Amino acid sequence: MKKTIVLLAISFAFLHCSSNNTIETSSSTNIHGKRFECEEPRPEACTFYYEPVCAKPINETFSNGCFACMNEEVEFYVLGECKK
């Protein structure tokens, strides 16, 4: 029973972060040509994978888009690390 609850909690966290927390728009601001807007509600939990993004307007690199959008100062992010 405990294993089932833990698996459900992990699945919910994964689905919550991967489901429509970002919208791809047609504006292009980086070499990859993708810009992702952070939406409300902000994610509360994220999976640990490394796909670096540059959060705007704070110009800070996060390990992935979910972690970037957890920060209330972030409006959108682009793929790749921020230029220093």
C-alpha positions as CSV (number, residue, x, y, z in Angstrom):
1,M,0.0,0.0,0.0
2,K,2.8,2.4,0.9
3,K,4.6,1.7,-2.4
4,T,1.4,2.5,-4.3
5,I,1.0,5.8,-2.5
6,V,4.6,6.7,-3.2
7,L,4.3,5.8,-6.8
8,L,1.2,7.8,-7.2
9,A,2.8,10.8,-5.6
10,I,5.8,10.6,-7.8
11,S,3.6,10.1,-10.9
12,F,1.5,13.1,-10.0
13,A,4.6,15.3,-9.5
14,F,6.0,14.2,-12.8
15,L,2.7,14.8,-14.7
16,H,2.2,18.1,-13.0
17,C,5.6,19.4,-14.2
18,S,5.4,18.0,-17.6
19,S,1.8,19.0,-18.3
20,N,1.2,22.3,-20.0
21,N,3.3,24.4,-17.7
22,T,4.8,26.1,-20.7
23,I,3.5,27.3,-24.0
24,E,5.7,27.3,-27.0
25,T,5.3,30.6,-28.9
26,S,6.4,31.7,-32.3
27,S,8.8,34.3,-31.0
28,S,12.4,33.4,-31.3
29,T,15.1,34.6,-28.9
30,N,17.8,32.0,-29.1
31,I,19.7,29.7,-31.5
32,H,17.1,26.9,-30.9
33,G,14.3,29.2,-32.0
34,K,12.0,28.4,-29.0
35,R,10.7,30.6,-26.3
36,F,8.6,29.1,-23.4
37,E,6.2,31.2,-21.3
38,C,5.7,30.3,-17.6
39,E,2.1,29.9,-16.7
40,E,0.1,30.0,-13.5
41,P,-0.2,28.1,-11.4
42,R,3.6,27.8,-11.0
43,P,5.0,24.2,-10.6
44,E,5.4,23.1,-7.0
45,A,7.7,20.1,-7.7
46,C,10.0,19.2,-10.6
47,T,11.8,16.2,-11.9
48,F,15.6,16.2,-11.8
49,Y,16.9,16.1,-15.4
50,Y,19.4,18.4,-17.0
51,E,18.2,20.4,-20.0
52,P,19.6,23.9,-19.2
53,V,17.5,26.9,-19.9
54,C,18.1,30.7,-19.6
55,A,15.3,32.3,-17.5
56,K,14.2,35.8,-18.5
57,P,14.3,38.6,-17.5
58,I,16.6,37.6,-14.6
59,N,19.2,36.0,-17.1
60,E,19.9,33.0,-14.8
61,T,20.5,29.5,-15.9
62,F,18.3,26.7,-14.4
63,S,18.7,23.0,-14.9
64,N,15.3,22.8,-16.7
65,G,12.2,24.8,-17.5
66,C,10.2,23.5,-14.6
67,F,12.7,24.8,-12.1
68,A,12.9,28.1,-13.9
69,C,9.1,28.6,-13.8
70,M,9.1,27.8,-10.0
71,N,10.8,31.2,-9.6
72,E,8.1,34.0,-9.5
73,E,10.5,36.5,-11.2
74,V,10.8,34.4,-14.3
75,E,8.4,35.3,-17.2
76,F,9.7,33.0,-19.8
77,Y,12.8,30.9,-20.7
78,V,14.8,29.9,-23.7
79,L,16.7,26.7,-24.3
80,G,20.4,26.6,-23.4
81,E,22.5,28.3,-20.8
82,C,22.6,32.0,-20.4
83,K,25.4,33.9,-22.1
84,K,27.7,35.5,-19.6
